[in-house]
C-alpha cells in the first residue's frame, strides 16, 4: 500500500513536470486554451496640427468620428472598435467582439487602417472626394494607416499616420459675397479629382484633404467665385510638395485677386465677360477641359492679343457648345506655323459653335506641309451655325473663310466676306468638305485667290474648294476667284465649286468672274448650280428658289433681299 502511494505521487510529479516543460518550450500563456485577447492602444494623431508627417488628426485633433479600424494579422482582417481616451485625445483603445489572441510572448506584425470597406485585405490607395463641403465627406476623405508595425506583448501600441495631405485656405480682404471656393489644378493620379470643393470651417477658413502631390509654381490652385459672378484665381508662387500627413496653410488676400474674365454658372456653363476671359477659356480647353460649354455676354475685342486657337489638335478638340449669343469678336489676328488655326483649331464631332460674328480677322498660316485654316474653325467634325466672318484668311492646304476642312457634321446659316488665299482646296466658306458634311444656307462674298504651285492638284471655288460632302443646299457665292502661277497637276477652278464629288447640289447660285460654276463635276452627280445673270436669272428668283428648297428640306433658315445681295435670317 505504501509502495503504491509512493508510485502514484511520483507519476503525478512526472506528469506535472512534463506539462511545465511543454508549456515553457511552447511559450503558451496560462490564461486559457484560446489565449488572451489583444487590445491595442492607438496613437499618432495630435490635436496640435503641424506640417510634420503623421501629426495631424482626422478632423479636429482627436479620434472622434473614427468608429472602427481594420486590423490585418496573418492574412486575416478584423474590425476593431475605437474608444477615444477621455484624458488624452491623441490616444484611443481598440477592441473587438471577435478579437485576435495572444498565444505566446512573441512579437507580432500588424497593419491597421481607417476607413475600412468590407472585403479589403490591404490598405486602399488614397482617393479623396471631389466635394468635401459637408463635414462627413471631408472626414471621409482621410486615410490613416499603421503599416506593418511590430507589436510587443504587454505593450500592443499602433501608431497611425496620415496618407493624405491637408490644405487650408484663409481668405482676407474682401467685401463681396463669396459664392464658392475650390482647389483647382490638382493631380488626377489614382483617379483623384482635379478640383475639390473644401469644407467651410467658418471665419473665412476652408480646408480640404488632398492626395500627396507636387504642385508646380504658377499652378492655379485656388479659384474663388463671388455672388456678382466674378471669378478670381490664385497661383502657387513657388513649387511645393504636399506630403502625406502634412498640413499646409495659405493666407490669401483678395485685394490682390485677378479677375479671370469669366463666370461659372450654376449649370457649369462658362460665361465670358472680357477678352482676357476668352483667352483664359482657351487655356482651360487646351489644358484638358475640352467639354465645357461657353457663352459670350458681350462683344470681345482681341486686338493686340496673342491668340491660341481653342482646341489645338484632335486630342483636345473642342467637345462642348460655344454660343456667341450674336456678339462680335473683333481683331482676331495671328500668324502661325501650327496645322490647325482659327477661333477654334479643331472642333470635335460632339462640338458646336454658333451665333458669333468674327469681324476683321487676320489669320495667316505658314504651315508648309498642309493645315486647316478657317476664320471660325480650322478642322471641323461638329456643328457650325449662324457664324459670319470678315477680314482675311491665308494658308496653304484647306483654307476657307469660315472653316478650313469640314470632315463631317454641318455648316448652316454661315457667311463670309473675308478674302481667302491658299494653294490647295481653297473656298470662300470652306476649303474642303468631306464624308458626311453638309452645307445649308451659306454664302460667300469675299474674293478667293489660288496661289498655284508646281506639281500640285489645285481646287478652288467661290464657296467651296473641294466638295465631297453628302449635300449642299441653297448656297451662293459672289466673290471673284483668281489664280497665280502654274501647276503640272490638275487645276479645277469654278465660280461656285472647284471640285464636286458624290455630292448633291440643290438650288445654288453664283455671280462672279467665272462663267463656269463648277471646275470639275464627277459624272452622275446632281447639281443645280445657276449663274445669276441679272436678266433671265435675278437675285429675287434665286432667293425664291433657295427658300423653296429650304422649306422643302424642313430648314428654318430663309433668305431675304433687302439690298443688292441676299442675306439670311432664321425663322
C-alpha positions in Angstrom: 0.0 0.0 0.0 2.8 2.4 0.9 4.7 1.5 -2.2 1.6 2.1 -4.4 1.1 5.6 -2.9 4.8 6.5 -3.5 4.4 5.4 -7.1 1.3 7.5 -7.7 2.9 10.6 -6.3 5.9 10.0 -8.5 3.8 9.6 -11.5 1.9 12.8 -10.8 5.1 14.7 -10.3 6.5 13.4 -13.5 3.3 14.5 -15.4 3.4 18.0 -13.9 7.0 18.3 -14.8 6.4 17.3 -18.4 3.4 19.7 -18.6 5.5 22.6 -17.3 8.3 21.8 -19.7 6.0 21.6 -22.6 4.3 24.9 -21.7 7.6 26.7 -21.3 9.0 25.4 -24.5 5.9 26.3 -26.5 5.5 29.7 -24.8 1.8 29.3 -24.1 0.3 31.5 -21.6 -1.7 30.3 -18.6 -4.8 32.3 -19.3 -6.7 29.6 -21.1 -6.9 27.5 -24.2 -7.6 30.4 -26.5 -5.0 32.7 -25.1 -5.5 36.4 -24.1 -7.5 38.8 -26.4 -5.4 41.5 -28.0 -6.4 45.1 -27.0 -4.5 47.7 -28.9 -3.6 51.3 -27.9 -3.8 53.6 -30.9 -1.6 56.8 -31.1 -0.1 59.1 -33.7 -2.8 61.7 -34.1 -2.0 65.0 -32.4 -4.5 67.8 -31.8 -1.8 70.4 -32.4 -1.6 70.1 -36.1 1.7 70.9 -37.8 3.3 70.3 -41.1 5.1 67.3 -39.8 4.0 64.0 -41.3 1.8 61.9 -39.0 0.9 64.6 -36.5 -2.4 65.7 -37.9 -5.8 64.4 -36.7 -8.5 63.1 -38.9 -10.8 66.1 -38.3 -10.3 68.4 -35.3 -7.4 66.9 -33.4 -8.8 63.7 -31.9 -10.3 60.3 -32.6 -13.8 61.5 -32.6 -15.6 60.3 -35.7 -13.5 57.2 -36.1 -15.8 54.3 -35.1 -13.7 51.3 -36.2 -10.5 50.4 -37.9 -9.4 47.4 -39.9 -6.7 45.2 -38.3 -4.7 42.8 -40.5 -2.8 39.9 -38.9 -1.6 36.7 -40.6 -3.6 37.3 -43.7 -6.9 37.9 -41.9 -8.7 41.3 -41.5 -10.9 42.0 -38.5 -12.8 45.1 -37.5 -11.8 46.7 -34.2 -13.9 49.3 -32.4 -12.4 52.7 -31.4 -12.9 54.1 -27.9 -11.2 57.6 -27.7 -9.4 58.4 -24.5 -11.2 61.0 -22.4 -8.0 62.0 -20.7 -5.8 62.2 -23.9 -7.4 62.9 -27.3 -4.3 61.7 -29.0 -4.9 58.1 -27.8 -7.7 55.5 -28.3 -8.3 51.9 -27.3 -9.0 49.3 -30.0 -11.2 46.3 -29.0 -13.2 43.8 -30.9 -16.0 41.3 -30.2 -14.1 38.9 -32.5 -10.5 39.7 -31.4 -7.2 38.3 -32.2 -5.5 36.5 -29.3 -2.1 36.3 -27.7 -0.9 32.7 -27.9 2.7 33.4 -26.9 5.1 36.1 -25.9 6.5 36.6 -29.5 6.3 40.0 -31.2 3.6 40.2 -34.0 3.3 42.2 -37.1 0.2 44.3 -37.5 -1.3 46.6 -40.2 -4.3 48.7 -39.5 -6.3 51.4 -41.4 -9.3 53.6 -41.5 -11.7 54.0 -43.2 -12.4 50.3 -43.9 -14.6 48.9 -46.6 -15.7 45.3 -46.2 -13.7 42.9 -48.3 -10.4 44.9 -48.2 -7.3 42.9 -47.5 -4.8 45.7 -47.6 -4.9 49.5 -47.0 -6.5 51.2 -50.0 -4.9 53.9 -52.2 -5.6 57.5 -51.4 -8.8 58.6 -53.1 -10.4 61.8 -51.8 -13.9 63.2 -52.5 -14.3 66.0 -55.0 -17.0 67.7 -52.8 -15.8 68.0 -49.2 -18.2 70.8 -48.3 -20.1 68.6 -45.9 -18.2 67.6 -42.8 -18.9 63.9 -43.3 -17.4 64.0 -46.8 -14.4 66.0 -45.6 -13.8 63.5 -42.8 -14.5 60.5 -45.0 -11.7 61.6 -47.4 -9.0 60.9 -44.9 -6.9 57.7 -44.8 -4.9 56.8 -41.7 -2.7 53.7 -41.6 -0.4 51.9 -39.2 1.6 49.9 -41.7 3.5 46.7 -40.9 4.2 47.6 -37.3 5.8 45.4 -34.7 3.6 44.9 -31.6 5.1 43.6 -28.4 3.3 41.6 -25.8 2.4 43.7 -22.8 2.5 46.9 -24.9 0.4 46.5 -28.1 0.6 50.0 -29.5 -0.2 51.0 -33.1 1.0 54.4 -34.3 -1.2 55.7 -37.2 -0.1 58.2 -39.8 -2.0 60.0 -42.5 -1.8 59.1 -46.2 -3.5 62.4 -47.2 -2.3 66.0 -47.0 -4.4 68.8 -45.6 -4.7 72.1 -47.4 -6.2 75.1 -45.5 -7.1 78.4 -47.1 -7.7 81.6 -45.1 -9.2 84.4 -47.2 -8.9 88.0 -46.3 -9.7 91.5 -47.6 -12.9 91.1 -49.4 -16.4 92.6 -49.1 -18.4 91.0 -51.9 -20.4 87.8 -51.3 -18.4 84.6 -51.8 -20.3 82.0 -53.8 -17.7 79.2 -53.9 -14.1 78.3 -53.2 -12.4 75.5 -55.0 -9.0 73.9 -55.1 -8.1 73.5 -58.7 -5.3 72.2 -60.9 -4.9 69.1 -58.8 -3.2 65.8 -59.9 -5.7 63.2 -61.1 -3.3 60.3 -60.5 -5.1 57.4 -58.8 -8.5 58.7 -60.1 -8.4 61.6 -57.7 -10.4 64.8 -58.6 -8.8 67.7 -60.5 -10.9 70.1 -58.4 -12.1 69.9 -54.8 -14.8 71.9 -53.0 -13.4 72.3 -49.5 -15.0 72.2 -46.0 -16.0 75.7 -44.7 -14.7 75.9 -41.1 -16.0 79.4 -40.7 -14.0 82.6 -40.1 -13.1 82.7 -43.8 -11.2 79.4 -43.4 -11.6 76.5 -45.9 -9.9 73.1 -45.6 -9.6 70.1 -47.8 -7.8 66.7 -47.8 -5.8 66.0 -51.0 -3.7 63.2 -52.3 0.0 63.8 -51.8 1.4 65.5 -54.9 3.8 68.1 -56.3 2.4 71.5 -57.2 4.4 73.5 -59.8 4.9 77.2 -59.5 2.3 79.1 -61.4 -0.4 76.4 -61.0 -3.8 77.9 -60.4 -4.7 76.1 -57.2 -7.3 78.3 -55.6 -10.4 79.6 -57.5 -13.0 81.8 -55.9 -16.3 82.8 -57.4 -18.3 85.7 -56.0 -22.1 86.3 -55.9 -21.7 89.1 -58.5 -20.5 86.4 -60.9 -16.8 87.4 -61.0 -14.2 84.6 -60.6 -10.7 85.1 -59.1 -7.8 82.8 -59.1 -4.6 82.4 -57.2 -1.4 80.8 -58.4 1.2 78.9 -56.5 4.2 81.2 -56.1 6.8 78.5 -55.5 6.9 74.8 -56.4 5.9 72.7 -53.4 5.2 69.1 -52.3 2.1 68.3 -50.4 3.2 65.3 -48.4 1.3 62.6 -46.6 0.5 63.8 -43.1 1.4 67.4 -43.7 -0.8 70.4 -43.2 -0.3 73.4 -45.5 -2.0 76.8 -44.8 -2.3 79.6 -47.3 -3.5 83.1 -46.3 -4.7 84.8 -49.4 -5.7 88.5 -49.8 -8.5 89.0 -52.2 -7.2 92.5 -52.6 -4.6 91.0 -55.0 -7.1 88.8 -56.8 -7.1 88.7 -60.6 -10.4 88.7 -62.5 -10.4 85.7 -64.9 -12.8 87.4 -67.2 -15.4 84.7 -67.0 -18.0 83.4 -64.6 -19.2 79.9 -63.9 -22.9 79.5 -63.9 -24.9 77.1 -61.7 -25.3 74.7 -64.6 -21.5 74.7 -65.2 -21.5 77.0 -68.3 -18.6 79.4 -68.5 -19.8 82.9 -69.4 -17.1 85.1 -70.9 -17.1 88.7 -69.9 -13.8 90.1 -71.5 -11.1 89.4 -74.0 -8.8 88.1 -71.2 -11.7 85.8 -70.2 -11.8 84.3 -73.7 -8.0 83.9 -73.6 -8.3 82.1 -70.3 -11.1 79.9 -71.6 -8.9 78.8 -74.5 -6.2 77.8 -71.9 -8.8 75.8 -70.0 -9.9 73.9 -73.1 -6.4 73.3 -74.3 -5.4 72.2 -70.8 -8.0 69.4 -70.8 -11.4 70.9 -70.1 -12.5 70.3 -73.7 -16.1 69.6 -73.0 -17.1 72.8 -71.2 -20.0 74.9 -72.5 -19.1 78.6 -73.3 -21.2 81.7 -73.8 -20.4 85.3 -74.6 -22.4 88.0 -72.8 -20.6 90.9 -74.5 -18.6 91.9 -77.6 -15.0 90.8 -77.4 -12.0 92.8 -78.8 -9.0 90.6 -79.3 -6.9 93.4 -80.9 -3.3 93.0 -79.7 -3.9 89.7 -78.0 -1.6 86.7 -78.6 -4.2 84.2 -79.6 -4.0 80.4 -79.4 -7.0 78.6 -81.0 -9.4 76.8 -78.8 -8.7 73.1 -79.3 -5.3 72.9 -80.8 -5.5 69.4 -82.2 -7.5 66.2 -82.3 -6.5 65.1 -78.8 -8.0 68.2 -77.2 -10.6 69.0 -79.8 -13.5 71.1 -78.5 -16.5 68.9 -77.5 -18.8 71.5 -75.8 -21.1 74.2 -77.1 -19.8 77.7 -77.8 -22.7 80.2 -78.1 -21.6 83.7 -79.1 -25.1 85.0 -78.4 -24.9 87.1 -81.5 -22.0 89.1 -80.1 -19.0 90.2 -82.2 -15.4 89.1 -81.8 -13.1 91.8 -83.3 -9.5 91.8 -84.2 -8.5 88.1 -84.0 -5.1 88.4 -85.5 -2.2 85.9 -85.5 0.4 84.2 -87.7 1.2 80.6 -87.0 3.1 77.6 -88.1 0.5 75.3 -86.5 -1.5 72.9 -88.5 -5.0 74.0 -87.3 -5.9 77.6 -87.0 -9.0 79.8 -86.4 -11.1 80.9 -83.5 -11.2 77.1 -83.0 -8.4 74.9 -84.1 -10.2 71.5 -84.1 -13.9 71.1 -83.5 -14.9 67.6 -82.3 -17.9 65.8 -83.8 -19.6 66.4 -80.4 -18.8 70.1 -80.5 -20.9 73.1 -81.6 -20.0 76.7 -82.5 -22.9 79.1 -83.1 -24.1 82.7 -83.1 -20.9 84.5 -83.4 -19.7 87.3 -85.6 -15.9 87.3 -86.5 -15.1 90.8 -87.6 -11.7 91.9 -89.1 -9.9 88.6 -88.6 -6.3 88.4 -89.9 -5.2 84.8 -89.9 -2.0 83.6 -91.6 -0.6 80.1 -91.5 2.9 79.4 -92.7 2.5 75.6 -92.3 4.3 74.4 -95.4 3.1 70.8 -95.3 -0.6 71.4 -95.0 -3.0 72.6 -92.5 -6.6 73.5 -91.9 -7.3 77.2 -91.7 -10.6 79.0 -91.2 -12.0 82.2 -89.7 -14.2 80.2 -87.2 -12.8 76.6 -87.3 -9.7 75.1 -88.7 -10.7 71.5 -88.8 -14.4 70.7 -88.0 -16.4 67.5 -87.4 -19.2 69.1 -85.5 -21.8 71.7 -85.9 -21.2 75.3 -87.1 -24.3 77.5 -87.3 -25.0 81.2 -87.7 -21.4 82.4 -87.9 -20.0 85.1 -90.1 -16.5 86.2 -90.9 -14.9 89.4 -92.3 -11.2 90.1 -92.8 -8.6 87.8 -94.4 -7.7 84.1 -94.1 -4.5 82.8 -95.6 -2.8 79.4 -95.6 -1.7 76.5 -97.8 -4.0 73.5 -97.8 -7.6 73.5 -96.8 -8.3 77.2 -96.4 -11.8 78.7 -96.0 -13.4 81.9 -94.8 -15.5 80.0 -92.2 -13.8 76.6 -91.9 -10.7 75.1 -93.4 -12.0 71.5 -93.7 -15.3 70.0 -92.6 -15.0 66.3 -92.3 -18.5 65.6 -91.1 -21.2 67.4 -89.2 -22.9 70.5 -90.7 -22.3 74.1 -91.6 -25.6 76.0 -91.6 -26.6 79.7 -91.9 -23.0 80.9 -92.2 -21.4 83.6 -94.4 -18.0 85.1 -95.2 -16.9 88.3 -96.8 -13.3 87.6 -96.0 -10.6 87.4 -98.6 -9.3 83.9 -98.8 -5.9 82.8 -100.1 -4.3 79.3 -100.4 -2.7 76.7 -102.6 -4.8 73.6 -102.4 -8.6 73.3 -101.7 -9.5 76.9 -101.2 -13.0 78.3 -100.8 -15.0 81.4 -99.7 -16.8 79.4 -96.9 -14.9 76.1 -96.8 -11.7 74.9 -98.2 -12.9 71.3 -98.3 -16.0 69.4 -97.2 -15.8 65.6 -96.9 -17.5 62.5 -95.7 -21.0 63.2 -94.3 -20.5 67.0 -94.1 -23.5 69.2 -95.1 -23.7 72.8 -96.1 -27.0 74.5 -95.9 -27.9 78.2 -96.4 -24.4 79.5 -96.6 -22.9 82.2 -98.8 -19.5 83.9 -99.6 -18.9 87.4 -101.0 -15.2 87.7 -100.5 -12.6 87.1 -103.2 -10.7 83.8 -103.4 -7.1 83.6 -104.6 -5.3 80.3 -105.5 -1.5 80.5 -105.4 -0.9 77.6 -107.8 2.3 75.6 -107.0 4.1 73.2 -109.3 3.2 69.5 -109.0 0.1 70.3 -107.0 -3.5 69.3 -107.7 -5.5 72.5 -107.3 -9.2 73.1 -106.4 -10.7 76.5 -105.7 -14.2 77.9 -105.7 -16.2 80.9 -104.6 -18.0 78.8 -102.0 -16.0 75.6 -101.5 -12.7 74.4 -103.0 -13.2 70.7 -103.0 -16.7 69.5 -102.2 -17.1 65.8 -101.3 -19.7 66.0 -98.5 -23.1 64.5 -98.6 -25.2 67.5 -99.7 -25.0 71.2 -100.5 -28.3 73.2 -100.3 -29.4 76.8 -101.0 -26.0 78.4 -101.1 -24.4 81.1 -103.2 -21.1 82.8 -104.0 -20.2 86.2 -105.5 -16.5 86.7 -104.7 -14.1 86.6 -107.7 -11.9 83.5 -107.9 -8.5 84.2 -109.4 -5.2 82.3 -109.6 -1.5 82.9 -109.9 1.3 80.5 -111.0 1.0 77.2 -112.8 1.0 73.5 -112.0 1.7 70.2 -113.6 -1.2 68.7 -111.7 -4.9 69.2 -112.3 -6.3 72.7 -111.7 -10.0 72.9 -111.1 -11.5 76.4 -110.5 -15.1 77.3 -110.5 -17.1 80.4 -109.6 -19.0 78.3 -107.1 -17.1 75.0 -106.6 -13.6 73.9 -107.6 -14.4 70.1 -107.4 -17.6 68.3 -106.8 -17.5 64.6 -105.9 -20.5 62.5 -105.0 -22.4 65.5 -103.6 -25.9 66.5 -104.5 -26.1 70.3 -105.0 -29.5 71.8 -104.8 -30.7 75.4 -105.5 -27.3 77.0 -105.5 -26.1 80.2 -107.3 -23.1 82.2 -108.2 -22.2 85.5 -109.8 -18.6 86.5 -110.3 -15.8 86.5 -112.8 -16.3 82.9 -113.8 -18.6 81.6 -116.4 -18.2 78.1 -115.1 -19.8 77.3 -111.8 -18.0 74.1 -111.1 -14.4 73.4 -112.1 -14.8 69.6 -112.1 -18.0 67.6 -111.6 -17.9 63.9 -111.2 -20.2 62.2 -113.6 -23.6 61.3 -112.3 -23.7 64.0 -109.6 -26.9 66.0 -109.4 -26.1 69.7 -109.5 -28.4 72.6 -109.5 -25.9 75.4 -109.9 -27.1 78.5 -111.7 -25.3 81.8 -112.6 -27.2 85.0 -111.7 -27.0 87.0 -114.9 -29.4 89.8 -113.9 -31.8 89.1 -116.8 -33.1 85.6 -117.1 -31.9 84.8 -113.5 -32.2 87.6 -111.0 -31.4 87.5 -107.3 -35.1 87.6 -106.5 -35.6 84.4 -108.5 -32.6 82.9 -106.7 -34.0 83.9 -103.3 -37.3 82.3 -104.2 -35.8 79.1 -105.3 -33.4 78.8 -102.4 -36.2 79.5 -99.9 -38.4 76.9 -101.5 -35.6 74.3 -101.3 -35.0 75.2 -97.6 -38.7 74.9 -96.8 -38.9 71.6 -98.6 -35.9 70.3 -96.5 -37.5 71.4 -93.3 -35.0 74.1 -92.6 -35.9 77.2 -90.5 -33.4 79.4 -92.5 -34.6 81.8 -95.1 -33.1 84.4 -97.5 -34.4 87.9 -97.9 -33.4 90.5 -100.4 -33.4 94.0 -98.9 -30.2 95.2 -100.6 -28.0 94.2 -103.5 -27.4 90.7 -102.3 -29.5 88.2 -100.2 -29.0 87.9 -96.5 -30.1 85.2 -94.1 -32.5 85.1 -91.2 -33.8 82.2 -89.0 -37.5 81.9 -88.5 
